[in-house]
């Protein structure tokens, strides 16, 4: 080899090293970017060894909050949320999905909570957030934004404080009404207050915030659970993080052979598979089919989807009593997920004997739907929530210790039983070409 060829080869190798180093830097610390959808930008240049963005927490935008025609002008909103996996950096997603006017956010921050459920930030953890390099951002009506990443060591299984401040009226607030978690409000711009002293107003809602991602070297993606009030965890102990998705996150963290995945809860209480919430029940949200792309398939790092839905299609008017139409909707979910290379685990419909909405006819439809689900012709995998929750002595009812008291929604123990029923190995398998 002559000298000129050797120098050329060395120069080429040096260029490759520079390009790879640049790709790694951009992949880790690059701009989170702005957008008009809830889908945060991907980081294709980031190698797995260096880490990747995964979703650690989410909540579905369910409706426009009643009585908020002018939003929360002059108020700081401190949302308290709980991580499933940790990481070395974080970013958030904000939504104005149900807003009728642009939402100005002049100041936003992220911090670790000093103690569980407390609005006071842990010492040294407060981080100011930016959007495209700017402190302020205006989210268009119906739109969403993703913040730039901030460096912050985020532990798994911990509370975060995400605070936003809007200086002027903005239209109805996009919210998630059944958070089962206390958040806080304060007058004025208290976004970067470490102390929670100004946060004197408590709230059972999450407002504007729909997701938190972390840069993780351990988790290789996220599993999204989409469904109704049973996934939303409406009867779980408030502030305890005892939804079935929380218990699933615990299993994924602690079981030695479990896939390392974040868990994203996209349940909406009252939600249906086939029909959108009406103007008389707006908090029931858009149907799973109409929100599937936004709330599940496009979430950060999604690797698998778990579906728990169908009972409200039986209960709510107009009722759907044709089991084939219900499972037809479930098959649509699977087809859309397969188009994105995702595998779907589907849950059987749980028992509700003794509930005020029970009737033999509705139960007959439920059992027909479950029979088809168990046949293996609907989902890639089945998690038998019906079997996990029912009372062996009275199989049309929930087991007494699993019953929250309304004979429909599980207790904390029941939610744990749901998480335990899921075969974790199903979450690591690739999607098949077809069923």
Backbone torsions as a table, in degrees:
resi	resn	phi	psi	omega
1	UNK	NA	127.1	178.9
2	UNK	-80.3	169.1	-174.5
3	UNK	-63.5	-40.2	-177.1
4	UNK	-64.1	-39.6	177.8
5	UNK	-67.0	-41.5	179.5
6	UNK	-62.1	-42.9	177.8
7	UNK	-63.3	-37.2	179.4
8	UNK	-64.7	-41.7	179.1
9	UNK	-64.5	-42.6	178.5
10	UNK	-62.8	-40.5	178.6
11	UNK	-64.0	-39.6	178.7
12	UNK	-64.0	-43.0	178.4
13	UNK	-63.6	-38.9	178.6
14	UNK	-63.3	-39.5	179.3
15	UNK	-64.6	-40.0	178.2
16	UNK	-62.0	-43.5	179.3
17	UNK	-60.3	-42.8	179.3
18	UNK	-63.1	-44.3	-179.8
19	UNK	-62.7	-44.3	-179.8
20	UNK	-64.3	-43.2	179.3
21	UNK	-61.6	-41.4	178.6
22	UNK	-63.3	-42.0	-179.9
23	UNK	-61.7	-41.1	179.8
24	UNK	-65.5	-42.7	-179.4
25	UNK	-63.4	-47.2	-179.4
26	UNK	-64.8	-39.7	-179.6
27	UNK	-63.5	-33.7	-177.3
28	UNK	-83.5	-48.8	-169.6
29	UNK	-113.3	13.8	-174.5
30	UNK	-67.7	166.7	179.2
31	UNK	-58.6	129.9	174.8
32	UNK	-66.0	-28.5	172.2
33	UNK	85.1	163.6	175.8
34	UNK	-107.6	159.1	177.9
35	UNK	-165.4	169.7	178.4
36	UNK	-106.7	6.7	175.9
37	UNK	-126.1	171.9	180.0
38	UNK	-83.7	5.1	-176.4
39	UNK	-89.5	107.9	-179.1
40	UNK	-69.8	154.4	-178.4
41	UNK	-64.6	147.5	178.9
42	UNK	-83.6	167.3	177.2
43	UNK	-126.3	69.0	-173.4
44	UNK	-66.0	-20.9	-177.3
45	UNK	-80.1	-14.9	-174.4
46	UNK	-80.8	117.8	178.8
47	UNK	-70.3	152.2	-176.9
48	UNK	-59.8	-35.3	-177.7
49	UNK	-62.6	-29.5	-178.1
50	UNK	-87.1	-12.1	-178.1
51	UNK	112.7	175.8	179.4
52	UNK	-159.5	162.7	175.7
53	UNK	-78.2	130.2	174.6
54	UNK	-134.5	150.8	175.7
55	UNK	-77.3	130.5	177.6
56	UNK	-107.3	-22.2	179.0
57	UNK	-155.4	147.4	172.2
58	UNK	-157.8	161.9	171.7
59	UNK	-146.1	140.5	-179.6
60	UNK	-76.0	136.6	171.2
61	UNK	-69.3	113.9	-170.2
62	UNK	-95.5	-37.3	-171.9
63	UNK	-171.7	176.8	169.1
64	UNK	-86.7	128.5	-177.5
65	UNK	-66.7	126.0	178.5
66	UNK	-59.5	144.5	176.2
67	UNK	76.8	17.1	-178.9
68	UNK	-123.4	48.5	-177.1
69	UNK	-60.1	-26.9	178.4
70	UNK	-110.8	16.1	178.9
71	UNK	67.9	-142.0	-177.8
72	UNK	-127.9	58.0	-179.4
73	UNK	-61.8	133.5	178.2
74	UNK	73.2	17.0	-178.5
75	UNK	-122.3	143.3	170.7
76	UNK	-98.0	129.2	179.4
77	UNK	-110.2	117.2	179.7
78	UNK	-107.9	98.4	177.5
79	UNK	-80.2	133.4	176.0
80	UNK	-104.4	121.6	-178.7
81	UNK	-132.7	163.7	-171.9
82	UNK	-122.5	129.5	-177.5
83	UNK	-79.3	150.6	171.7
84	UNK	-100.4	-38.5	175.4
85	UNK	-130.8	160.0	-179.2
86	UNK	-105.7	177.5	179.9
87	UNK	-171.5	-177.4	-175.8
88	UNK	-101.3	-9.8	175.8
89	UNK	-146.9	166.2	-178.2
90	UNK	-149.0	159.5	173.4
91	UNK	-150.6	161.5	-175.8
92	UNK	-126.6	162.8	172.1
93	UNK	-120.5	133.2	176.9
94	UNK	-117.1	143.5	-176.0
95	UNK	-126.9	139.4	170.9
96	UNK	-120.2	37.5	-172.0
97	UNK	-55.8	-40.6	-176.2
98	UNK	-103.0	9.6	177.0
99	UNK	-73.2	150.8	177.5
100	UNK	-106.8	-5.6	177.5
101	UNK	-138.7	161.4	175.8
102	UNK	-58.1	144.1	179.5
103	UNK	-104.6	108.8	176.6
104	UNK	-83.1	127.0	173.6
105	UNK	-119.2	108.2	-175.5
106	UNK	-91.1	-10.3	-174.1
107	UNK	-161.9	132.6	177.6
108	UNK	-145.4	150.7	-178.9
109	UNK	-146.5	164.2	177.5
110	UNK	-137.1	136.7	178.7
111	UNK	-152.7	162.0	169.6
112	UNK	-82.6	141.2	175.0
113	UNK	-73.4	139.8	-179.9
114	UNK	-63.5	-41.3	175.6
115	UNK	-141.1	165.4	-175.9
116	UNK	-57.2	126.4	175.1
117	UNK	73.6	7.3	-174.9
118	UNK	-97.4	139.5	179.1
119	UNK	-78.0	-1.5	177.3
120	UNK	-83.2	135.3	-178.2
121	UNK	-82.8	145.7	173.7
122	UNK	-64.3	143.2	-176.9
123	UNK	-54.5	128.2	175.7
124	UNK	79.3	4.6	-174.4
125	UNK	-100.3	-8.8	-176.5
126	UNK	-67.4	129.1	178.6
127	UNK	-129.6	130.1	173.3
128	UNK	-77.8	136.9	179.7
129	UNK	-99.0	149.2	175.2
130	UNK	-128.8	165.7	-177.8
131	UNK	-134.9	107.8	-175.4
132	UNK	62.3	32.2	179.0
133	UNK	84.4	0.7	-179.0
134	UNK	-115.9	145.3	180.0
135	UNK	-68.8	-38.1	-176.6
136	UNK	-99.3	150.3	176.3
137	UNK	-146.7	148.3	173.9
138	UNK	-117.2	121.6	-177.3
139	UNK	-95.7	121.4	-178.4
140	UNK	-65.4	156.3	175.4
141	UNK	-56.3	129.2	-178.5
142	UNK	82.8	-1.0	-174.7
143	UNK	-104.7	-175.1	-179.3
144	UNK	-152.4	160.4	176.6
145	UNK	-138.1	155.7	173.2
146	UNK	-117.0	133.3	-178.9
147	UNK	-74.3	164.4	168.4
148	UNK	-69.3	153.0	177.3
149	UNK	-68.9	149.3	169.7
150	UNK	-124.9	144.3	177.6
151	UNK	-79.0	120.3	179.1
152	UNK	-160.8	126.9	176.5
153	UNK	-74.2	109.3	-177.2
154	UNK	-104.2	114.2	177.0
155	UNK	-72.6	158.1	168.9
156	UNK	-74.8	159.5	173.7
157	UNK	55.6	48.6	-178.8
158	UNK	-141.1	159.4	178.7
159	UNK	-88.2	138.3	173.3
160	UNK	-112.8	152.9	174.1
161	UNK	-113.7	117.5	177.6
162	UNK	-116.4	116.3	-171.9
163	UNK	-118.2	136.4	176.0
164	UNK	-129.1	149.8	176.5
165	UNK	-130.7	128.2	177.0
166	UNK	-112.8	122.9	-174.8
167	UNK	-82.5	-16.2	-173.0
168	UNK	-143.4	162.8	-179.0
169	UNK	-56.2	147.1	-171.4
170	UNK	-141.7	-2.6	-175.7
171	UNK	94.1	176.7	-174.6
172	UNK	-54.7	141.0	-179.0
173	UNK	-81.5	132.1	172.3
174	UNK	-77.0	126.0	-173.6
175	UNK	-144.1	167.8	173.4
176	UNK	-119.9	109.0	-165.9
177	UNK	-76.8	-26.2	-174.6
178	UNK	-113.0	67.7	-174.1
179	UNK	-72.7	-27.7	-171.9
180	UNK	56.8	32.5	-179.0
181	UNK	-153.1	135.5	178.1
182	UNK	-83.5	126.1	171.0
183	UNK	-113.7	-178.5	-168.6
184	UNK	-140.3	155.4	174.7
185	UNK	-131.3	150.4	177.5
186	UNK	-140.4	149.6	175.6
187	UNK	-76.1	139.1	178.0
188	UNK	80.9	-179.9	-179.4
189	UNK	-85.2	96.9	178.4
190	UNK	-114.5	28.7	-171.1
191	UNK	-59.0	-42.6	-176.5
192	UNK	-104.5	20.1	173.5
193	UNK	-66.1	122.6	174.9
194	UNK	-71.2	-37.1	179.5
195	UNK	-81.9	152.3	177.6
196	UNK	-96.8	12.9	-173.5
197	UNK	-58.8	-35.2	-177.7
198	UNK	-78.3	-13.6	-175.7
199	UNK	-89.2	75.0	-173.5
200	UNK	-90.2	-14.0	-179.3
201	UNK	-101.6	124.6	179.7
202	UNK	-96.7	154.7	-177.9
203	UNK	-146.4	141.7	176.3
204	UNK	-91.3	14.3	-174.4
205	UNK	-114.4	157.8	162.5
206	UNK	-105.3	132.6	-178.3
207	UNK	-120.9	132.4	174.8
208	UNK	68.8	-35.8	-175.9
209	UNK	-78.4	126.6	-179.6
210	UNK	-123.6	-7.9	179.7
211	UNK	-168.4	151.6	171.3
212	UNK	-133.4	127.3	176.4
213	UNK	-109.9	152.2	173.6
214	UNK	-128.6	151.6	173.7
215	UNK	-87.5	111.3	-171.2
216	UNK	-119.3	138.2	172.6
217	UNK	-97.2	-3.4	-177.0
218	UNK	-110.5	-51.6	179.4
219	UNK	-73.8	141.3	-179.8
220	UNK	-109.4	15.1	177.9
221	UNK	158.1	-165.0	-178.2
222	UNK	-137.3	152.5	170.7
223	UNK	-109.0	133.7	-179.8
224	UNK	-105.2	128.4	173.1
225	UNK	-105.8	121.7	-179.2
226	UNK	-120.9	137.2	-176.5
227	UNK	176.4	-152.5	-173.8
228	UNK	-107.9	-149.5	-175.5
229	UNK	-63.6	-26.0	179.5
230	UNK	-68.7	-37.4	173.8
231	UNK	-76.2	-37.2	177.3
232	UNK	-60.6	-25.2	178.4
233	UNK	77.2	37.8	-169.4
234	UNK	-61.7	-26.1	-179.4
235	UNK	-106.9	8.8	175.9
236	UNK	-72.9	159.3	-179.4
237	UNK	-63.9	123.4	-177.7
238	UNK	-60.7	133.9	177.2
239	UNK	79.4	-2.7	-175.6
240	UNK	-98.0	-11.0	-176.4
241	UNK	55.7	57.8	-179.1
242	UNK	-117.3	27.2	169.4
243	UNK	-68.9	162.2	-179.2
244	UNK	-65.8	-27.8	177.9
245	UNK	-69.6	-30.2	175.9
246	UNK	-67.7	-41.2	177.3
247	UNK	-67.9	-32.3	174.7
248	UNK	-64.8	-44.2	177.8
249	UNK	-59.0	-38.4	178.2
250	UNK	-62.1	-43.8	178.5
251	UNK	-63.1	-43.4	-178.0
252	UNK	-65.8	-29.8	177.5
253	UNK	-77.8	-37.5	-164.8
254	UNK	-103.5	-27.1	-178.7
255	UNK	-77.5	129.8	-169.2
256	UNK	-60.7	-33.4	-176.7
257	UNK	-100.5	9.5	-177.3
258	UNK	-74.6	145.1	171.9
259	UNK	-64.8	141.7	-179.1
260	UNK	-86.9	100.9	-175.7
261	UNK	-134.2	142.4	166.3
262	UNK	-73.3	160.4	179.7
263	UNK	-122.6	126.2	-179.1
264	UNK	-116.0	121.8	-177.8
265	UNK	-96.0	115.7	179.3
266	UNK	-118.5	36.6	175.8
267	UNK	-80.3	146.4	172.8
268	UNK	-131.9	122.3	-179.3
269	UNK	-61.3	134.6	-178.6
270	UNK	83.2	0.5	-173.5
271	UNK	-69.8	150.1	178.1
272	UNK	-121.2	163.3	177.1
273	UNK	-77.1	-45.0	-166.8
274	UNK	-106.4	-24.6	-169.6
275	UNK	-125.1	135.0	176.8
276	UNK	-71.7	154.2	173.7
277	UNK	-60.3	143.6	-178.6
278	UNK	-89.7	175.7	178.1
279	UNK	-67.1	-15.9	177.8
280	UNK	-86.7	-18.0	178.0
281	UNK	-139.5	61.1	-173.7
282	UNK	-64.3	-26.5	-178.4
283	UNK	-69.5	-10.1	178.6
284	UNK	-72.3	-14.1	173.5
285	UNK	74.8	171.1	174.6
286	UNK	-69.3	154.5	-177.2
287	UNK	-60.0	158.7	177.1
288	UNK	-57.9	-41.0	-179.5
289	UNK	-62.5	-38.6	-177.2
290	UNK	-79.4	-19.8	-179.0
291	UNK	-109.7	5.3	-173.4
292	UNK	-58.5	-47.0	-177.8
293	UNK	-62.9	-50.1	-176.8
294	UNK	-66.9	-44.6	-169.2
295	UNK	-92.1	-14.8	-177.2
296	UNK	-130.4	-60.2	-168.4
297	UNK	-69.3	-24.4	-177.5
298	UNK	-103.6	8.4	-179.5
299	UNK	-68.9	156.6	-174.1
300	UNK	-62.9	123.0	173.8
301	UNK	69.5	17.8	-175.3
302	UNK	-61.7	130.9	178.5
303	UNK	-117.9	-22.6	-177.5
304	UNK	-154.8	155.9	-179.5
305	UNK	-127.8	135.3	173.1
306	UNK	-117.3	129.7	-175.3
307	UNK	-114.1	128.8	174.1
308	UNK	-132.6	101.5	-173.9
309	UNK	-161.3	155.8	172.5
310	UNK	134.8	-30.1	-176.0
311	UNK	-65.3	-38.7	-179.5
312	UNK	-69.1	-22.0	174.1
313	UNK	-67.1	-27.6	175.7
314	UNK	-80.0	-39.9	-171.8
315	UNK	-78.1	-42.9	-165.0
316	UNK	-92.4	145.6	178.3
317	UNK	-81.2	135.8	-3.0
318	UNK	-76.0	128.4	-177.2
319	UNK	-72.6	143.7	174.2
320	UNK	-107.9	107.7	-175.6
321	UNK	-109.7	11.8	175.7
322	UNK	-98.7	107.7	-176.7
323	UNK	-59.6	-30.2	-179.2
324	UNK	-67.3	-34.0	177.9
325	UNK	-71.1	-35.1	178.1
326	UNK	-67.1	-49.1	-180.0
327	UNK	-70.2	-24.6	173.8
328	UNK	-63.2	-40.6	175.4
329	UNK	-64.6	-38.0	177.9
330	UNK	-64.2	-38.7	178.5
331	UNK	-66.1	-32.3	175.3
332	UNK	-62.0	-40.6	176.7
333	UNK	-57.1	-48.4	-177.7
334	UNK	-62.5	-42.7	-179.4
335	UNK	-61.8	-43.1	179.6
336	UNK	-66.6	-38.5	179.1
337	UNK	-67.3	-41.5	179.2
338	UNK	-61.8	-34.8	178.2
339	UNK	-63.7	-21.4	177.5
340	UNK	-101.2	6.9	179.4
341	UNK	75.4	26.6	-176.8
342	UNK	-113.0	141.8	177.5
343	UNK	-92.5	147.5	-176.4
344	UNK	-123.0	125.9	170.0
345	UNK	-100.5	127.7	-177.4
346	UNK	-114.7	140.6	-178.5
347	UNK	-95.3	143.3	170.4
348	UNK	-70.8	158.7	-178.7
349	UNK	-80.0	127.9	-173.2
350	UNK	-77.6	158.4	-177.1
351	UNK	-71.6	152.3	179.5
352	UNK	-142.3	27.7	175.2
353	UNK	-59.6	133.5	-177.5
354	UNK	95.4	-16.9	176.1
355	UNK	-71.0	151.8	-176.5
356	UNK	-63.3	-21.0	179.5
357	UNK	-92.8	5.1	-176.4
358	UNK	-72.3	142.5	167.7
359	UNK	-151.8	152.8	178.1
360	UNK	-57.0	-36.3	-179.7
361	UNK	-64.7	-46.5	179.7
362	UNK	-63.6	-39.3	178.8
363	UNK	-65.9	-35.3	177.7
364	UNK	-61.5	-43.0	177.4
365	UNK	-63.4	-43.8	178.5
366	UNK	-56.2	-46.1	-177.9
367	UNK	-68.4	-33.1	175.9
368	UNK	-67.5	-41.2	176.2
369	UNK	-61.2	-44.9	-179.3
370	UNK	-63.7	-36.9	178.9
371	UNK	-62.1	-42.1	179.4
372	UNK	-68.4	-42.0	177.7
373	UNK	-58.9	-45.9	-178.2
374	UNK	-67.1	-19.6	-179.6
375	UNK	-70.0	-14.8	178.2
376	UNK	85.1	13.5	-177.8
377	UNK	-102.0	6.6	-177.6
378	UNK	-113.5	-61.6	-176.3
379	UNK	-106.1	163.7	175.1
380	UNK	-65.6	-40.7	178.4
381	UNK	-137.6	157.3	179.6
382	UNK	-119.7	133.6	168.0
383	UNK	-111.5	120.1	-170.8
384	UNK	-89.2	80.0	179.0
385	UNK	-63.6	-33.8	177.6
386	UNK	-58.7	-50.8	-179.5
387	UNK	-64.6	-38.0	-177.7
388	UNK	-67.6	-30.8	-171.8
389	UNK	-103.1	-23.0	-170.5
390	UNK	-73.6	154.9	177.7
391	UNK	-79.9	117.9	-179.5
392	UNK	-55.9	-31.7	-179.6
393	UNK	-79.7	-25.1	-179.6
394	UNK	-140.2	79.5	-168.2
395	UNK	-66.0	-9.6	175.3
396	UNK	-85.0	-4.0	-178.8
397	UNK	-119.8	160.3	170.5
398	UNK	-69.0	147.1	171.3
399	UNK	-57.5	135.0	-174.8
400	UNK	-51.3	-41.4	-179.2
401	UNK	-72.7	-15.2	179.2
402	UNK	-97.9	0.1	-174.1
403	UNK	-97.3	126.0	178.2
404	UNK	-69.9	-15.9	-178.9
405	UNK	122.4	-17.3	179.1
406	UNK	-98.4	0.5	176.6
407	UNK	67.3	19.2	177.2
408	UNK	-133.6	-48.7	-176.7
409	UNK	-95.5	139.9	-179.2
410	UNK	-70.6	158.3	168.2
411	UNK	-81.1	179.0	175.2
412	UNK	-56.0	-42.4	178.4
413	UNK	-62.9	-37.7	177.7
414	UNK	-65.6	-40.3	177.7
415	UNK	-63.8	-38.3	176.4
416	UNK	-63.7	-39.4	178.6
417	UNK	-62.9	-35.4	176.9
418	UNK	-63.4	-46.4	180.0
419	UNK	-63.5	-38.8	-179.8
420	UNK	-67.8	-23.8	-177.8
421	UNK	-75.3	-17.6	-175.9
422	UNK	-79.5	128.7	175.4
423	UNK	-78.9	109.9	-174.8
424	UNK	-64.3	-25.4	179.5
425	UNK	-64.5	-26.1	178.8
426	UNK	-64.5	-24.4	-175.5
427	UNK	-79.9	-9.9	-178.3
428	UNK	-105.3	-6.6	-176.1
429	UNK	-81.2	146.3	177.0
430	UNK	-73.5	155.3	178.6
431	UNK	-69.3	135.7	175.5
432	UNK	-75.7	163.1	178.9
433	UNK	-65.4	-35.9	179.1
434	UNK	-162.9	163.3	177.6
435	UNK	-82.4	NA	NA
